[in-house]
Amino acid sequence: MIDRLSQQLVAEGKKPFEWKTIPQGAATSVWAGVAARADEIGGRYCANCQVGHIVPDDAVIPGSGEGVRAYALDPGNAEALWKKSEELVGESF
């Protein structure tokens, strides 16, 4: 899968896939929790220390993985996932 992703990125004129370091992987969470304004990022998808843009359902998300589908931000989907998670673990939170 990583080889296929790297090939796609190279075909797009980008660098091959590279794993993030631990600090790089944690950077967006730290940014969202400390540096970013809550009223600007609340309820949004963040990646690479920025708010991700919504990618239409008919568009291809590039190999770099930038962007998010609208259904991933839908409050109804979030509630259904939460309920299903509680059901799977046998706990209510």
LUMFI-897976 format. One record per residue (C-alpha): residue in three letters; residue number from 1; x, z negated, y. Coordinates in Angstrom, 1 decimal. Example, Ala and Ser with C-alpha at 12.3 -4.5 7.8 and 13.67 -1.06 7.14 Angstrom:
 rest  nr     xx     zz     yy
  ALA   1   12.3   -7.8   -4.5
  SER   2   13.7   -7.1   -1.1
END
This chain:
 rest  nr     xx     zz     yy
  MET   1    0.0    0.0    0.0
  ILE   2    2.8   -0.9    2.4
  ASP   3    4.6    2.4    1.6
  ARG   4    1.4    4.3    2.3
  LEU   5    0.9    2.4    5.6
  SER   6    4.5    3.2    6.6
  GLN   7    4.0    6.9    5.8
  GLN   8    0.9    6.9    8.0
  LEU   9    2.7    5.2   10.9
  VAL  10    5.6    7.6   10.7
  ALA  11    3.2   10.6   10.6
  GLU  12    1.7    9.1   13.9
  GLY  13    5.2    9.1   15.4
  LYS  14    5.6    5.3   15.1
  LYS  15    8.0    3.0   13.4
  PRO  16    7.4    2.2    9.7
  PHE  17    5.6   -1.1    8.9
  GLU  18    7.6   -4.2    9.3
  TRP  19    6.5   -7.7    8.4
  LYS  20    6.3  -10.2   11.3
  THR  21    8.5  -13.2   11.5
  ILE  22    6.7  -16.6   11.4
  PRO  23    7.0  -17.0   15.2
  GLN  24    5.6  -13.4   15.7
  GLY  25    2.8  -14.1   13.3
  ALA  26    1.9  -17.3   15.1
  ALA  27    2.2  -15.9   18.6
  THR  28   -1.4  -14.7   19.0
  SER  29   -2.9  -18.0   17.9
  VAL  30   -0.6  -19.9   20.3
  TRP  31   -1.4  -17.4   23.1
  ALA  32   -5.1  -17.7   22.5
  GLY  33   -5.0  -21.5   22.4
  VAL  34   -2.6  -22.2   25.2
  ALA  35   -1.9  -19.3   27.5
  ALA  36   -5.1  -17.1   27.6
  ARG  37   -8.1  -18.0   29.7
  ALA  38  -10.9  -19.2   27.4
  ASP  39  -13.6  -17.5   29.4
  GLU  40  -11.8  -14.2   28.8
  ILE  41  -11.2  -14.5   25.1
  GLY  42  -13.9  -16.7   23.7
  GLY  43  -15.8  -15.0   20.8
  ARG  44  -13.4  -12.1   20.8
  TYR  45  -11.0  -10.7   18.3
  CYS  46   -7.4  -11.1   19.4
  ALA  47   -4.2   -9.4   18.0
  ASN  48   -0.7   -9.1   19.3
  CYS  49   -1.4  -11.5   22.2
  GLN  50   -4.2   -9.6   23.6
  VAL  51   -8.0   -9.1   23.2
  GLY  52   -8.6   -6.3   20.7
  HIS  53  -10.7   -3.4   21.6
  ILE  54  -13.8   -2.4   19.6
  VAL  55  -13.3    0.7   17.4
  PRO  56  -16.4    2.8   16.8
  ASP  57  -17.6    3.0   13.2
  ASP  58  -16.9    6.7   13.0
  ALA  59  -13.3    6.3   14.3
  VAL  60  -10.3    5.7   12.1
  ILE  61   -8.4    2.5   12.8
  PRO  62   -4.8    3.5   13.0
  GLY  63   -2.1    2.3   10.6
  SER  64   -1.0   -0.2   13.2
  GLY  65   -4.3   -1.9   12.7
  GLU  66   -5.1   -2.2   16.4
  GLY  67   -8.8   -2.8   17.1
  VAL  68  -11.8   -4.3   15.4
  ARG  69  -15.2   -3.1   14.3
  ALA  70  -18.3   -4.3   16.2
  TYR  71  -19.8   -5.8   13.0
  ALA  72  -16.9   -8.2   12.8
  LEU  73  -18.0   -9.8   16.1
  ASP  74  -21.7   -9.9   15.3
  PRO  75  -23.0  -13.5   15.5
  GLY  76  -25.6  -12.8   12.7
  ASN  77  -22.8  -11.7   10.4
  ALA  78  -20.8  -14.8   11.4
  GLU  79  -23.7  -17.1   10.5
  ALA  80  -24.3  -15.3    7.2
  LEU  81  -20.6  -15.6    6.3
  TRP  82  -20.6  -19.3    7.2
  LYS  83  -23.6  -20.0    5.0
  LYS  84  -22.2  -18.0    2.1
  SER  85  -18.9  -19.9    2.4
  GLU  86  -20.8  -23.2    2.3
  GLU  87  -22.7  -22.0   -0.7
  LEU  88  -19.5  -20.9   -2.5
  VAL  89  -17.7  -24.2   -1.9
  GLY  90  -20.8  -26.4   -2.4
  GLU  91  -20.4  -28.1    1.0
  SER  92  -22.3  -28.1    4.2
  PHE  93  -20.4  -28.4    7.5
END
